[in-house]
Amino acid sequence: MHIKWNALAQTAGVSFGITVGVVAVFALGILALSRREAALSAREGEAAQAAAGGGKLALAGAYACFAVCGAAVLYGLSLIAGH
């Protein structure tokens, strides 16, 4: 039995990188949701009007981050399951 150590190291490195990337994008989505909550809780004069636009943008960013995470998970499952 011969183990290709280089291929094993590459696979481990790519797996680690993708995992860190998905976790980072998910954390950005959570951050966007918390920024939206903070923007919606600001209810004073001009800050409320500016916060409403920022709240919508933060919500769209959060949805985009969660969509990227979901796509990465589905792609990984498709690789595992095969065709």
C-alpha positions as protocol buffer text, in pm:
chain_id: "A"
residue {
  index: 1
  type: MET
  ca { x: 0 y: 0 z: 0 }
}
residue {
  index: 2
  type: HIS
  ca { x: 141 y: 332 z: -109 }
}
residue {
  index: 3
  type: ILE
  ca { x: 14 y: 661 z: 34 }
}
residue {
  index: 4
  type: LYS
  ca { x: 45 y: 973 z: -177 }
}
residue {
  index: 5
  type: TRP
  ca { x: 139 y: 1215 z: 100 }
}
residue {
  index: 6
  type: ASN
  ca { x: 141 y: 1516 z: -130 }
}
residue {
  index: 7
  type: ALA
  ca { x: -217 y: 1453 z: -242 }
}
residue {
  index: 8
  type: LEU
  ca { x: -322 y: 1393 z: 118 }
}
residue {
  index: 9
  type: ALA
  ca { x: -165 y: 1722 z: 229 }
}
residue {
  index: 10
  type: GLN
  ca { x: -329 y: 1911 z: -59 }
}
residue {
  index: 11
  type: THR
  ca { x: -669 y: 1765 z: 25 }
}
residue {
  index: 12
  type: ALA
  ca { x: -629 y: 1851 z: 392 }
}
residue {
  index: 13
  type: GLY
  ca { x: -518 y: 2205 z: 308 }
}
residue {
  index: 14
  type: VAL
  ca { x: -804 y: 2271 z: 68 }
}
residue {
  index: 15
  type: SER
  ca { x: -1055 y: 2123 z: 313 }
}
residue {
  index: 16
  type: PHE
  ca { x: -923 y: 2343 z: 592 }
}
residue {
  index: 17
  type: GLY
  ca { x: -929 y: 2652 z: 371 }
}
residue {
  index: 18
  type: ILE
  ca { x: -1285 y: 2591 z: 251 }
}
residue {
  index: 19
  type: THR
  ca { x: -1400 y: 2524 z: 608 }
}
residue {
  index: 20
  type: VAL
  ca { x: -1246 y: 2847 z: 735 }
}
residue {
  index: 21
  type: GLY
  ca { x: -1397 y: 3035 z: 440 }
}
residue {
  index: 22
  type: VAL
  ca { x: -1750 y: 2902 z: 496 }
}
residue {
  index: 23
  type: VAL
  ca { x: -1732 y: 2979 z: 868 }
}
residue {
  index: 24
  type: ALA
  ca { x: -1605 y: 3330 z: 795 }
}
residue {
  index: 25
  type: VAL
  ca { x: -1885 y: 3397 z: 545 }
}
residue {
  index: 26
  type: PHE
  ca { x: -2142 y: 3262 z: 792 }
}
residue {
  index: 27
  type: ALA
  ca { x: -1999 y: 3490 z: 1062 }
}
residue {
  index: 28
  type: LEU
  ca { x: -2031 y: 3786 z: 823 }
}
residue {
  index: 29
  type: GLY
  ca { x: -2396 y: 3694 z: 772 }
}
residue {
  index: 30
  type: ILE
  ca { x: -2454 y: 3691 z: 1147 }
}
residue {
  index: 31
  type: LEU
  ca { x: -2271 y: 4024 z: 1175 }
}
residue {
  index: 32
  type: ALA
  ca { x: -2492 y: 4172 z: 904 }
}
residue {
  index: 33
  type: LEU
  ca { x: -2804 y: 4058 z: 1090 }
}
residue {
  index: 34
  type: SER
  ca { x: -2679 y: 4214 z: 1413 }
}
residue {
  index: 35
  type: ARG
  ca { x: -2598 y: 4538 z: 1229 }
}
residue {
  index: 36
  type: ARG
  ca { x: -2952 y: 4534 z: 1092 }
}
residue {
  index: 37
  type: GLU
  ca { x: -3093 y: 4499 z: 1441 }
}
residue {
  index: 38
  type: ALA
  ca { x: -2876 y: 4786 z: 1559 }
}
residue {
  index: 39
  type: ALA
  ca { x: -2987 y: 4998 z: 1264 }
}
residue {
  index: 40
  type: LEU
  ca { x: -3353 y: 4926 z: 1330 }
}
residue {
  index: 41
  type: SER
  ca { x: -3321 y: 5009 z: 1698 }
}
residue {
  index: 42
  type: ALA
  ca { x: -3187 y: 5358 z: 1618 }
}
residue {
  index: 43
  type: ARG
  ca { x: -3509 y: 5559 z: 1616 }
}
residue {
  index: 44
  type: GLU
  ca { x: -3392 y: 5920 z: 1635 }
}
residue {
  index: 45
  type: GLY
  ca { x: -3462 y: 6171 z: 1355 }
}
residue {
  index: 46
  type: GLU
  ca { x: -3232 y: 6136 z: 1058 }
}
residue {
  index: 47
  type: ALA
  ca { x: -3061 y: 5834 z: 1210 }
}
residue {
  index: 48
  type: ALA
  ca { x: -3385 y: 5638 z: 1178 }
}
residue {
  index: 49
  type: GLN
  ca { x: -3424 y: 5723 z: 809 }
}
residue {
  index: 50
  type: ALA
  ca { x: -3060 y: 5638 z: 734 }
}
residue {
  index: 51
  type: ALA
  ca { x: -3085 y: 5325 z: 945 }
}
residue {
  index: 52
  type: ALA
  ca { x: -3385 y: 5199 z: 747 }
}
residue {
  index: 53
  type: GLY
  ca { x: -3179 y: 5194 z: 427 }
}
residue {
  index: 54
  type: GLY
  ca { x: -2884 y: 5040 z: 607 }
}
residue {
  index: 55
  type: GLY
  ca { x: -3112 y: 4778 z: 756 }
}
residue {
  index: 56
  type: LYS
  ca { x: -3229 y: 4666 z: 413 }
}
residue {
  index: 57
  type: LEU
  ca { x: -2873 y: 4655 z: 282 }
}
residue {
  index: 58
  type: ALA
  ca { x: -2756 y: 4456 z: 583 }
}
residue {
  index: 59
  type: LEU
  ca { x: -3043 y: 4210 z: 541 }
}
residue {
  index: 60
  type: ALA
  ca { x: -2957 y: 4162 z: 173 }
}
residue {
  index: 61
  type: GLY
  ca { x: -2592 y: 4105 z: 266 }
}
residue {
  index: 62
  type: ALA
  ca { x: -2691 y: 3850 z: 528 }
}
residue {
  index: 63
  type: TYR
  ca { x: -2907 y: 3663 z: 277 }
}
residue {
  index: 64
  type: ALA
  ca { x: -2620 y: 3663 z: 29 }
}
residue {
  index: 65
  type: CYS
  ca { x: -2378 y: 3526 z: 289 }
}
residue {
  index: 66
  type: PHE
  ca { x: -2618 y: 3250 z: 391 }
}
residue {
  index: 67
  type: ALA
  ca { x: -2682 y: 3164 z: 25 }
}
residue {
  index: 68
  type: VAL
  ca { x: -2307 y: 3126 z: -34 }
}
residue {
  index: 69
  type: CYS
  ca { x: -2282 y: 2898 z: 270 }
}
residue {
  index: 70
  type: GLY
  ca { x: -2576 y: 2690 z: 153 }
}
residue {
  index: 71
  type: ALA
  ca { x: -2430 y: 2659 z: -196 }
}
residue {
  index: 72
  type: ALA
  ca { x: -2096 y: 2545 z: -53 }
}
residue {
  index: 73
  type: VAL
  ca { x: -2268 y: 2280 z: 159 }
}
residue {
  index: 74
  type: LEU
  ca { x: -2477 y: 2154 z: -133 }
}
residue {
  index: 75
  type: TYR
  ca { x: -2171 y: 2142 z: -358 }
}
residue {
  index: 76
  type: GLY
  ca { x: -1982 y: 1942 z: -95 }
}
residue {
  index: 77
  type: LEU
  ca { x: -2275 y: 1700 z: -61 }
}
residue {
  index: 78
  type: SER
  ca { x: -2287 y: 1657 z: -438 }
}
residue {
  index: 79
  type: LEU
  ca { x: -1916 y: 1575 z: -439 }
}
residue {
  index: 80
  type: ILE
  ca { x: -1964 y: 1317 z: -166 }
}
residue {
  index: 81
  type: ALA
  ca { x: -2276 y: 1159 z: -316 }
}
residue {
  index: 82
  type: GLY
  ca { x: -2137 y: 1144 z: -668 }
}
residue {
  index: 83
  type: HIS
  ca { x: -2337 y: 1131 z: -987 }
}
